[in-house]
Amino acid sequence: MDGMEMENGKKENGSRKRVEIMMRVLALVLTMVAATVLGVAKQTEVVPIKLIPTLPPLNVATTAKASYLSAFVYNICANAIACGYTAISIVIVIISKSRRSKCLLVAVLIGDLMMVALLCSSTGAAGAIGLMGRHGNKHVMWKKVCGVFGKFCNQAAVSVAITLIASVVFMLLVVLDALKLP
């Protein structure tokens, strides 16, 4: 290898590293926003409940919060874990030298794979509960709740969509990590 080829290789590695760091920062922001949006989602509405058909309905204040549904709590926790991991992985990527720290690169690759799995599973869980809230289930007589708690449902849907985008970013990071290994 002559000096020109080595310089081009360093430039290519530097730009690849910048792209990876930018993608990790994007993943950090996405997971933080998704956790925050769902974590603060709360809506209180007055719901009429008819106890006896001959009496007027009783108005009851009811609150919808993410902490009331375990799938939403799981999604918040998964995003928080992914956010924390991403902050650590950014530091690792910045301090690692190109080919010398293969063990660190393998560890980051495995961590990225774990984040893909974690975020995809939490997206599925929260998405299923969200769909149940939006459409109900006639077979088990679960009513739609998004008609009453529209703001809460919209926040949950936005959070699930952002989590899905974050999992795609992590999938792309896995590809970048795999390309660095050979």
N, C-alpha and C positions, 0 to 999 in steps of 0.2 A: 504494500500500500504506500503510495506516495503522500506527501503532505496535503495535496489538494483533496484527495479522497478522504483522508482523516478529518479534514475541516468540514467537508460536506456531511460526513457521518455525524459529527458533533452538532452541526446545525439541525440536522434531521431529528436527532435525539432530543435536542432542546425544544424544538417546536412540538414534538410529540408529547414531551413532558408538560409543556404549557397547556396543550389541549386536554391532557388528562387532569391536570390541576383545575382547569376551568370546569370540566365535567364534574369533578368531585365537589367543587364549590356549588355548582348547580344542584347536585344531589343533596348537599347539606341544606341549602335554602329550601328546596322542595319538601324535604322531610320535616324540616322545622315548621314550615308554613302549614303543611297537612296536619301535623300534630296540634298546632295552635288553633287552627280553624275548627277542628273537631273538639278540641279540649274546651274551648270557650262557648261552644254551641249550646244554647239554652233558650227555651221559649216557654212562657206561661200563658195559658189561655183558660177562659171560663167555658166549661163544657156542661151542657144541660144533661142531667141524668134522670130518667123516668123510672121511679121505683114501683109505683102502682099506676096502672092505666087511668084511673079516675082522678088522680091528683095531678097538679101541675108539676112540671119537671123541677128538680133541685139543681141549682147552678153551683158547680164545684170548680174551684181553681185547680188546674192540673198543669204540671211542669214536665217538659221533655228535656232531658239532659243526656249527654253522651255517657256519663258514668252509670246510668240506669241499664245500659245494655252491654253485656260482656264482650260482644264482638267489636263494639266501638272502643271500649277500653283496650282491647287487644290491638286494635289499629293504632291508637294513640301511643301505646307502649312500643309497638314495632317501629313506628316512625321516630320515636325518641331514641331508641337503640340505634337505628340506622343513622340518625343525625350525629350521635356521639361517636359511633364507629367512623363515620366519614371525617369528622374533625381529626381523629387520631390518624386515619389513613392519609390525610393531606400532609400532615407532619412527616409521616414515614416516607411518602413519595418525594417530598422536598429534600429530605436529608439523605436519601439513598443515592448512591453513585450508580451510574448506568448498569453495568454488567456485574459488578463486584458483589452486590448484595442480593444474590438470587434467593436466599432463604426469606428475606423480607418481601421480595416480589411474590414468592409462592404464598406467603402468609396473607398478603393483601389480596391475591387472587382468590384464595379460599374464603377470606372475609367478604369479598364482594359477592361470591356465589351464595354465601349464607344470607347476605342482605337481600339478594334477589328472591330467595326462597321465603324469607321472613316477610318481605313486603308483598309478594304475590299472595301468600296465604292470608295475610291480614286484609288485603284488598278483597279477596274472595269472601271472607267472613263478613266484613263490614258491608260489602256490596249486597250480599244475600239478605242481610237484615234490612238494609235500605230498601231493597225491592219489596220485601215483605211489608214494610211500612208504607210504601207508595201504592202497592196494589192489593195488599191484604191477601188472605187465603180463604176461599169459600169452603174448602173441604174441612178445615178445622175451625171455621167460623171466626177467624181473626179479621178484625176490621181494618180498613185503611186508616192510618193516622196522619198521613201527610196532608190530608184535606184540612185538618185542624192545626197541625204544627208545620205549616209550609216553610217558614223561615228556617226552622231547625233541620228539616229534611233537605232543603237546598244546601245548607252549610255542610251537612254530612255527605251529600253527593259531590260537592266541590272537593272536600277532603279526600274522598275515595278516588276521585279522578286524579288529583295531584299525586296521591300515593302510587297510582298506576304509572303515571309518567316517571316518577322517581325510580320505580322498579325497572322501567325501560332504560333509564340512564345507567343504572347499575349493570344491566345486561350488556350495554355498550362498553362499560368499563371492564367487564370480564373479557370481552373480545380484545380490548387494548392490552390488558394484562397478559393474555395468552400470546399475543403477538410479540411481547417483550421477552418472553421466556426462551425461545430457541437459541 
